Amino acid sequence: MERQITETMWRLLFLFSAIAIAAVLIARWWFGMRVLQTDGQRPCRCDLGVWMPAPEDSAVIHRAEGTADEFGKQLRLKALAEWKERDPKPFAASESSKRFSLAVPPLSGIVALMAVLVAKIPAFGAIAAFLAATSLSAVLGILSLAPELQAIMTTARKARENKSFPRRDDEDAVIECAIAHAWKESLPPVLRVLQK
């Protein structure tokens, strides 16, 4: 009887974790990958006198033309740099959440493997525990996305006011791609492999 309860517990944990991971992957595809596939290849032109390169960009020559995907990456990096300057504590909290989502799945996999090796849990239990930890880090990654999206919108508003892009359609595509990049990077690397 106790064994059946334990097996049922592992099955439920596996099922709920799989549902959470599927929901997060669908959200990432809808808000991130799909947008990058549709809008990302749009050729855009910026005003180099107003559009500043991303903080880590050390290139001497910058191009005024590029894809919405490229400009979207730059806009996201600018937004993160400005957010770090403006509100260092919330930025640090967000980065801690990202580090957590990076570390938890591999560590839980190692712990689950060790538990199987010392015969504390069955192999299916180890898989369920690993999946549960991965789903937890994925859900936390999605839940911690709101402040980053707010930072992107603040920087995007400045870009609109500065008229960084002469055409409104280019501007909209770049902002959508910046948001899509935030969604794309929100999951732990273990799940990013499943959805490229």
N, C-alpha and C positions, 0 to 999 in steps of 0.2 A: 504494500500500500504506500509506504513512504517513498519507494523507488518511483512509483507511478506519479506521485505528486511532484517529485523532483524533475522527472522527465517532462511533465506538463509545464512546469515553471520554465524550463529551458526552452521549450517550444514557444511559449508565450513571449519570452524575452526575445527570441529570434524573430518572431512574427512582428512584434511592435517595432523592433529595431529596423527590420527590412522595410516596413511601411514608412518610417521616418526618413530613412535614407532615400527611398524612392521619391518621397515628396520633396526633399531637398534637391535631389538631382533634377526633378521636373522644374522646380522653381528656378534653379540655376540655368537650365536650358532655355526656359521661356524668357527670363529677364536678362540673361547674359549671352549665351552662345547664339541664340536665334537672332538677337539684335546685331551682334558682330558679323554674322553671316549675311544679313540683309543690308545693313547700313555701313558696315565696316569698310567695304571696298569703294565707297563713294569718294571720288576725287574732290578734295577741298582746297581752298586757297585762303591763306591768312594774311593779315597785314603785319609784316615782320617788325615794323616800327612799334607796334603795340603788343604783339604776341611775344612773350618772353619764353625761352626754352625751359624745359623741366630743370629742377635744381641740380640733378646729377649730370646733366648734359654738359660735356666739355668740348663739344665740337666747335671749331672756329667758324665754319660756314653753316648756316641754317637755310633750309629751303622753305619757300613760301607755299609750296604745293606739296600735298601728301594725301594719304587716305584719312578718312574719318577715324579709322582704327588707330593710326599713328598719333593723330592729334588728340584723340580720346585718352590714350595712355598718358600723354604729356599733361593733359588737363587734370587727370586723376593724381599724378605725381605732384603737380603744383598745389592741388587742393590739400593733399596730405601734408606737404611742407608748410603751407599756410596754417593748417589746423594745428600742427605741432607747435608753431610759434605762438598762435593765438590762445590755445587751450592745451598746455602741455599735459595736465593731469588726465583729462578724458582721452587724449591721444595715447598716453602711456597705458591706460586701462584697455583701450582697444588693441594695442599691440600685444599686451599680455594675453588677451583672449585669443589672438591669432597664434601666439607661441603655444598656448595650451592646446589648441586644435592641431598643431603640428606634432606635439609630443605624445598626446594621449593614445592615439591608435597604435603606434609601434610599441609603446610601453605596455599597453594592455595585451597586445599580442604576445609579447615575451612572458608576461605574468601568466596568461592563459596556457601557454605552452609548458611552462614550468609546472603549473598545477596538474596538467595532464600527465607529465612525466613522473610526478610523485603520486599519481593515482588519486588525487583529491576530487577531480571532476572528470566527467566523460569527455570524449573528443567533441561531441556535439555541443556540450556545455561551453567548451573553450571557444568554439566558433561563435556561439551565441553571445558570450561575454565580449569577444573582440568586436562583433557587430554592434553590440550595445554601446561600447565605448566610442566607436567610430560614429555612430548616429548621434551620440551626445555631443561630440566635438563639432559635427556638422551643423546640428541645430543651434549650438552656441555661436558658431560662425555666422549663421544667417541672422540670429537675433542681435548680434553686435554690429550688424551692417548699417543700421539707421544713422548713427553719428557720422560715419564715413560718407554716406549719401548726402547728408546735410552739408558736410564740408564741400563736397563736389558742387552742390547747388549754389553755395555761397560764392565759390570761385567762378562758377559759370555765370552767375549774375554780374560779377565784375567784368568778365570777358564780354558779356552783352553790352554793358555800359561803355566799355572802351571800344566797342565795334572792332574786335579782333578779327572777325570774319566779315568781309563785305556782304556776303550773301547770307540771308537768314536760314536758308535750307542747310547750308554747310554748318552753320553754328548749331542748329538743332541736331544734326547727325553727329557732330563731335560730342555734344553733351550726352546724347543717348549712348554713344560708345564709351564714354567715361563711366557712366553708371553701369553699363554692361560689364566693363572690366572689373568694377568693384564686386559685382555678383560672381563673375568668373573666378576671382581670387578668394572668395569667401569660404570655400570648402577646404578641408584638409587634403594634402597631396595624395593620400590613399584613394580618395574618391575622384580627384581630378583626372587620374589615369583612366578611369572608366568613361570619361566624357571629355573628349578633346575637340 
